[in-house]
Amino acid sequence: MSGTSGWRGPGAVLVAGLAAGVLAASLLAAGARWFVPPKLSGPIAEGAWTARSRACFTTDGFYPAELNAGANIHFSWTGRTARLVFPELNRWQSHGLVLRVMAARPGGVALPSTLTLSVDGAVLATAQPRNERQLVPVVIPSRAARGAVVTIDVPETFVPGPHDDRALGVIVDEVSLRPESGHFSVSGTVALRAALAVALSVAGLWLCGLRGRLGILAAVAVAAAFVGLLLQDGAFIGPYATRLVRLGAGVAAVGLLVGVLGRRWPSVAGLAEWPVAVGLVLGVAALELAVFAHPLAQVGDAIFQVHRAQEVRGGQYYFTSITPQPFFEFPYPIALYVAAMPFWRFFTAQLDQVLLLRGVTLAAHALVGIGLYAMVRRQWNDGRAALACAVLWMFARAPLEGMSNANLTNVFGQGVFGVAMAGVGWLSAGAVSVVPLAGTCVSIFVAFLSHFGTTMVGLPTLGVVSVALMVLGRGHARRAGVWVLVLTLVASAAAYVVYYSHFTAVYRQTFERVTSRQREPPTRSKLVAPPSAKLRQWYAGTGDDYGRPSLPLMATAVAGAVLLARRRPREGVTLVLAGWGLVWVGFTALGVFTPVSMRVNLAAAPVFVCLAASALSALAGRSKLGAAAAVFVAVAIAWDGVRVCLGCLGLSPNGPAF
């Protein structure tokens, strides 16, 4: 491919990495001066469900943030002593720091005698706390060394009551930092770390084969994304740059492994450009992990996931969960937590454990992209369509929404199931061998042990696909249908024996509730709303089945489906996608007309990506104008995933929700 041609060898890797690193450092310095607002302002952290942290400082001695819903104000209580740490603040100039505080003492409780602000151990400001909000300023003076520690001391605390034994100091609901010159600047250490993170990432992608124009595009994208993330809320002042360096080192390590294997096996099972496919998926996955590693990334349900993982680490393995009204109870499998356990001891802080679970989930998500590439490449012998599958999958809305909301077990389970379905497509496209059979069987087994919804959608999907292959397929496809049925039975039996057999009483109770038709009033639950309301929720993406395909993706997928029906109606992959899509239609209708909602948009997301890739490849092959149109449509489809990532950071995405 022309996009992968170009320089080779260690020298080229070094030059590409250094050039991208220099670009990143330059962009960061310019962005800190001209892009970052003259004042960084916001709460200590966000309370409630989003639970975002601040990027320009870390904290110590504050209680978890809370939300005053009526006033829409996030606030944090200090203890007797609390600290704001700006680890990478460039101190060549002084900075003004202003805290908005309130004593918030109930009647009969005396106000604190004083509030003291110290910078690097020196007392620089005092104030008399009041029961209304007040601004307390302090100047962080210039000095040669970088970083600053601001300490808040409140000598008299109070305990709210017998059910709340916290020793509370004062409320802080806003922190503002303003440089003396009106422009922030980046410390040399952070500039070096940013350059190193980008250089390592670009070197890893270069080693995967992303060279020439494709390599330049990837390098610019990585540099721009990393710098953009560092500029958000002044993350270059906090510890975020260190996380990017670790991420870059991981990308470089994977790229080195792929480069070595690619040199030894440039083509595997007819997959001529497999290193490039891995590189494309790796590059997008690195950017997505950088988003989820950012302090502004919303926490969502991730603390619940961490608590479950901690229980698994403590030896508890069997859990149930309950839906919203009408309160159906179901098993809650633990494969995600088991997959994270080998790395758990390296992540001690709670938010670091959140990042670990998201990282493992993202790894499963990335493997789907590689699996779809392999499946499509084998069946259609179209490298362009196969690579488009890999890239578009990484921007699919449904899995990114799930990771953003931290519905991680569901996303992980559907990711592993997507790998299994890619294996099914691979088996249907050619001769059957032991390794793909075993890999597909294990993937189905792990997927069923990851999320109950994956099992409930996966079994009908595999059943319909196997019947379609056996009835409509020919040759390899027909034989693959038999194998799919066998693998499904084996994996299902194993999953039942290992996990689901422990919940017989739960199944009995849920069955009795369903058959007795015990229902709550329709207005009290999304699951039992009228069909018209549920259809509107589905279209708006506010229902339980989130991740509806965008209109550009849906339209392109329909074009791809028509194209395959005309040109490849009885090929294995066509039948796999058709059966998979049919199950999506059925479960979507079930979610609209009944209280049963299985998040089938997430389960069937690969179908739309593969169909869209087929249409885009055909369009790009027509002419230069067609290629330009295909790129435009691909960008419109990818924008859907970008919007989700921006929303995860609390940013206002530009453009409508198509």
N, C-alpha and C positions, 0 to 999 in steps of 0.2 A: 504494500500500500504506500502511496506517495507520502502520506502523513507520517509514516514511521521511518522513512529513509533519512539519511543524514550521517552525522559524525557517529563514530563508535569508539569504544575504548575508554580507559580511565581518564585520559586527558579531556575528552569531550564531556564526561560526567562532571569532572571538576569545574570546567569552564562554565557549563550550564548552571550548576549549583551556585557558584560564586556570583555569576551575573544576576541570577534571580535574587540572591541574598542582598547584593548591593542595591538592586531596585527596591526591595522591601524596606531596607533601612532608610533609603532616601524618601520613599513615600511616607513612612512613619514619621520622620522628622517634619516633613512638610504638613502632613495631616494634623500633627499635634499643634502646630503653630496656627494653621489657617482653617482647619475643619472643626476641631474640638471647640465647643462654646467657651467664652471667656470665664464662665463659672460652671462648675460641676455641682449640681444640687439634687438632693433626693433624700429619702429616709435612710435609716440604718440598714434596713432590709424590708422586704414585703412580707406581710402576714397573710393569713388565709391560705388558699389552695396554691396560688402561684409560688409563694415563698422564695422569690428571687433574692439574691444577695447583691451587694454593691461590688463593682469591679475595681474601683480606685483605692479601696482600703479593705483591710480585714479587721475583725473585732474580737475583743476578749472582755468578759465581764458583763455582757448584755444578756438579758433573758430573750427567749424567742419572740420574734416580732408579732404584733397583733394588728388587727384592722378595725378601725372605727368605721363601720359600714355606712352609717348615716352621713358622715362627713367625708367618706372615702379617703381617710388619712391612715397611713401605716405608721405605727409608732413602736418604740422599744423602750423597755424599762432598763435602767442601769441597776447594778448592785451598788455596794458601797464604793467600789472602784471599778471603772470600766476603761477600756483603751480602744483607740482608733489607731491602726497601724497603716502607714503609707510606705510600704517597703522600698519602692523605687522612685519616690518623689525627688526630682532634680532640684537640689537646694542652691543652685547658683543665684537664685533670686528668692526673695521672701514671698510667702503666701498668706493670704488672709483666710482664716477658718471661722465660720459662724455656725453655732449650734442653736437650734430652736428647741427650747426646753420648757418643761412645766413640772412643778412639784406634785400637783394632782393629789394633795392630801385630803382625806375625808374630814368631815366635821369632827372637831374634838382632838385632832392630831396636829401637833405643832409642825410648822414649816421647818425645813432644814436651816441651820444657822448660816450656812454658806455653801457655795459650789466653787470648786477650785479646778482650773485647767492648767495642766503642766505640759510642756513640750520638751521631750528628751530629758525628763526629770527635773526641769526648772519650772517653778511656778511663774506663770506669765499673765494670768487673769483670774479674777474672782467675781462672783455675783451672788446676790441674795435671791434664791429661788422663790417664785410666787405660784399661786394657784391658777394663773393664766399664762398663756404662752409668752415667752420673752426670748430675745436674741442675745446670745452670749458670744462675743467675738474674741478671738485670740490671733496673734500673728506668729506664724511659723518662720523664724528668722532664717536668713541665708547662712550657709556654711559650706565647707568643702565636701563633706561626706554626703551621700545620698540617703534618702529615707527619713521618716519622722514618726515618732510615737507620741500621741496626744492622750494624756491621762485625765479622766474625769473623776474627781473625788467628791463624795457626798457623805459627810461624817455621820449624819443622823438618817437612818433608814427606818422603814416601818413594815410590819407584817400585816397583810390585808385581813386575815381571819383564820379560823381553825382549818378550813379546807384549802387554804392557799398560804403556805409557809415561806413564800419568797421574801427575802429582805430587799425591799424596793427603795431605790434612790430617787431618781427623777426620770421623767419621760423625755426622750429625744425623738422628735418626729421629722427633723430635717437637718441635714449636714450640707454646708456649702463651702466649696474650696475655690478661691480665686487667686491666680498668680499676680504678683505686683505689676508686671509689665502688661498684663491683659492677655498674654499668650503663654500656653503651656509649652514645655520642652521635654524632650526624651533624654533620659540618662544614657550615657555611653554603654552601660551594661545592658540595658534593655534593647538598645539598637543592635548590639552584637547578638543578643539572644534571638531577636526577631530575624536577623539575617541568617543565623545558624539554623533556625527552625525551617525557614523557607528553603535554604540551600540543601539541607538534608532531605526534605520532602521532594524537591525537584530532582535531586540526584536519584532518589529511589524510583521515581516515575520514569526518569531517563533510562535507568537500568532495565525497566520493564519493557522498553521499546518505544516509549512516547518521545520521539525525536522529530527533527524537522519542524514543519509548521504546527503539527499536533503538539510537539514538545514545547514550542514557544507559547502556544495558547494555554497549555497546562501550567507552565511556569508563571505566566502573567495572572492566571486565575488564582493560583495558590498564593502568590505574593499579595494580590489585591484583597483576597478574602482574609488572610491572616492579619494584614494591616488594618482592614476595616474592623475586624473583631477587636484588635488591640486599641482602637480609637474609641470604641463604644464605652461610655461612662468612664473614660480615662483608664481603661484596663492596663495601659502601659505603666501606670503608677503602682498598680497592684502586682500580685504574684503570677498573673495569667501567662506572661511570656515564658516562664519556666515550664508550664504545662505544654505550651506549643513546641518547645525544644524536645521534650519527651515524645510528643506526638511525631515530630519530624524524624527523630531517631527510629521510632517504630516503622515509619514508612520506608526509611532508608534500609532497615534490616529486611523487611519483606521484599523490597525491590532488589536487594542484593541476592536473596534466595531465588527469586523469580529469574533474575538475570543469569545466575549460574545454571539453573535447571533449563532455562530457555536455550542457553548455548549448547547444553548436552542434548536436549530434545526439542529442537525448534518447532517440530510438529508432533502433536500427540493425538493419535486416533483420528487423523485428518483435520485437526484443529490448527490450521496454519498460523494464525495470529493470536494464539492463546495468551502469550505474555502481554500483548497489547490490551486484550480484554481485561486481564487481571489488573494492569496498570490503570486503566480507565476507572474500573470499580474502586480500586485502592485510592485513587486521587479524590473521587467524590466522597468516599467514605471518610477520608481524612478530614475533609472540609466539614462534613456533618458532625463528626466527633468533636471537632474544634468548636462548633456551635454548642453542642451539649455540654462541653467542658467549660463554657464561659460562665462566669458568676451570674450573669443576667438570665441564664436559661431557667425557665420555670421548673419547679420541682414536681408539681402535680401530685400524682399518687405514688411517687417514688419512695417516700418514707414508709408507706405501707409495704411496698415491695422489699425494702431493706429489713423491716421487722420480720417479715416472713422468712427471708434468707437467714437472719440471725437465729430464728427458731430451728430452721433446718440444720444450721451449723451446731446447734445445741442438741440435736438428736431427734427432733420431731419432724415427721415426714408426711403425715396425713392431715389434710386440711379440707374444709368446705368453704364455699362462699354463697352469698344469697343475692339474687337479683333485686332491683327495685320492685315495687308493687307490680305483680301479685306475689312477690317473695318466694320464688322457686329456689330451693337449695340444690347445689350441685358440687361435685368434687373439684378441688383446686390443685392440679398437679404441680410438680416442683422441678421439672427438668432444667429450667433456667437457673434456679438457685444451685442445683448440683453442678451445672457447668461453670458457675462462678466460684465454687468453693476452692479450687486449687490456687486461686489468686487472692482469696479473701484476706489472708493475713497481711498482705502488703497494703491494704486499704483500711486504715484504722478510723478515720473520721467519717461521720455519717454521710456527708455530702460526697466524699470520695467513694464511698460504697455505692451511692446513687450512680456515680459516673461509671463504676465498674459494671453494674448491671446494665446500664445503657450501652456500654461498650460491647459486652457480650451479645446483647440483642442486635446491635448494629453489625456485628460480625456475621450473625446468622442472616441478616438482611442482605449483606454484601454477597454471601455465598449464593443467594438466589440469582443475583445478576450474572454471576459466572455460570451457574447451571443453565439459565435461559440462553446465554450465549452458546454453550455447548450443544444444547438441544436443537436450537435453530440452525446452527452452523452445520450440524450433521445431516439434518433433514433437507434443508433448502440449499445447502452448499452456497450460501450467500453471506460472505464476510461482512458486507455493509449492514445487512439487516441484523445479523447476529450481534455486531458491536453496538448497533442502535438499541437492541434489546437490553444489553448490559448497562448502557448509560441511562436510558430512559427509566429503567427500573429504579435506579438510585434516586430518582426525583419523584417517584410515585407518591401521591398524596397520602393514601391510607396508612402505610407503615410509618411515615414520618409524623403523621398526626398521633399515632399510637405511641411513638417514642417521645414526642413532645408532651403528651398527656401522662406519660409514664405508665401506660397500660402494657407493661413490658412482657409479661408472660404470654399475653395474646399475640403480640408482635413476634416474639421469639418463636412461639409455636407455629405461627403461620409462615415464618421464615424457613424453619426446618421443613415444614410441609411443602413449601415452594421448591425447596431442593429436591424433595421426594418426587414432586410432579415433574420437575425437570428430568429426573431419572426415568420416570415413566415415558416421557417424550423421547428420551435417548433410546430406550429399549424398543419403542415402537418404530424408530427410524432406521433400524438396521439389525444386524445379527446380535443375538443375546449372548452375553458372556458373564462369568461368575462375579467379577468385581462390580459392575453396575447393578446386578441383581442384589448382591449383598448390601451395597451402599444404599440402594433404594429402600430395601426392607428395613435397615437400621434407621434411616431417615423417617420413615412412616412411624416406626416404633417410638422414636424420640419425640416426634411431633405430637403423637397421641398422649405422651407423658408430659406435655408442656402446657396444654390448656384444654379444658373440657369442650369449649366451643370449637377448637380445631378438630377434635374428635368427631363432634356432631356434624360438622360440615364436611370433614375429610372423608368419612365413611361413605356418604352418598356420592361425593365427587369421584372417589375411586371406583365405586360400583358402577356409576353411569359411564365413566370413561372405559372401564373394562368391557362393558356390554357393547359400547359403540365400536371399540376396536375389534371385538370378536364378530359382531354382526356385519359391520360395514367395511372393516379393514381387509387388506389382502396381504398375503405373504408374512413378512416380518411383523406387520402391524397386528394381524390376526393372532399370531402366536404370542405377541406381547400382551394382548388382552387376557389370555389365559394366565400368563405369568403375573400380571397385575392383580388378578383375582386371588391367586395363591399367596402373593406377598401380603396383600391386605388381610387375608385370614390369619396368616402367621403372625404378623405384627399386632393385629387387634387382640388375638388370643394372649400373646405375651404381655401386652399392655394391661389387659384385664387381670391377669394373674398377678402381675407385679404391683399394680396400684388400684385399679377400679373395683376389684373384688372386695375391698375393705369398706365399701359404702352401700351395702345391701339395704340397710335401714333407711338411708337417705333416699334411695330410689323408690322405696315403698311409700314413704311419706309424700314425696313429690307427686307420685302417680295418684295417690289418693286425693291430693289437693286438686290436681288437674281434672280427674274424673268427677269429683264432686262439684266442680265449677265454682269454687270459692273465688270471688273476684272483689277487688276494691272499686270504689267509684271511678269511672273513666277519667275524670278531670284531675285525679291525684297522681297519675303516673303516665309517663310517655309510652310505656309498654302497652297500656290498655286504652289509649286515646282512640277516637274515631278514625277510620281509614283515611278520610280526607285530610285530617290533621297530621296523621303519621306520614302521608305522602308528601305534604308540605315540609315536614321536618326532614324527611329523607333528602329532598331536593336541596334544602337549605343547609344540610349538613349538621343540623342541631339535634338529630335523633341519636339513638344508640348505635345505629349502623353508620358510623362516620366514614369519611374518605370516599364519598361519591366521586366517580371519575368526572373530571372537568369536561366541559363541552368540546374543547379542542381535542382532548384525548378520546372522548366518546365518538366524535364524528370521524376521526382518523381510524379508530378501531373498527367502526362499521365499514369504512372503505376497505380496510384490510380483510375483514371477514368476507365481503363480496368477492374480493380478488382471489382469496384462497378457495372459496366455493367454486369459482369458475376454473381455476388453473390446477388446484391440488385437492379435489374434493374428498379423496379416499386415502390420502396419505396419513401416516400415523400421527404426526404432530397436529395436523388439521383436526383430526378426530378427537385428540386429547383436548385441544382448545375448545372444540364445539361442546363436548360433554361437560367440561369445566364451566363454560359460559352458561349452559343450560341449567346447571345447579345454581348458579348465581341468580338467574331469572326466578327460579322456584323459591329460593330462600328470601329474595327481595319481596316477592309477593306475599310470602308467609309473614314477613315482618310488618307489612302494611295491613294485612287483614286479621292477624292474630297477635296475641301478646308475646309470641316467640320471636326474638331478634338475635341473630347469630353473628353479626358483624361480617356479613358475607362480602361487603365491599373490600375489606381487608383480605379475605380469603381468596378472592378472584382477581385481585389487582394485577397479577402477572398476565392474565388473559388479555387485558386491554393493552398492556405494554407490548406483548408479542404481536398482536394484530396491528397495532399502530406502527410498529417497526417494519412490518411487511409492507404496509401502504407507503411509508416514507421511503423505503428502499426502492420500490417500484417508481415512485415519483422522481427520485433523485437520478435514476438511471435513464430518464427520458431525454434530458437536455440540461444545459447549464442553468436555464431558467427554472427547470424542475428541481434541480439541486438546490438552488437558492430558496425556492418555495418550501422544500423539505426542511431546510435548516430553520427557516422562519417558524414553521409549524412545530418543529422539535423544541425550539426555544419557548414557544407559547405553552407547550406541554410541560416542559421543565420548570417554568415559572411557578407552576402550581406548588411544586415541592419547595421552591425558594421561599414562597410566601409563608409556608408553614414554619420554616426555619426562622424567618424574620419575626413571625408571631411568637415563637418560642422565646425569643429574646425581648419580647415586649415592644418591638418596633412596629410602626405602622407600615405594612407593606404597601407599596405603590401599585395602584391598579385594582380593578374589581376582582371579586371572587367569581370567576366564570362559572 
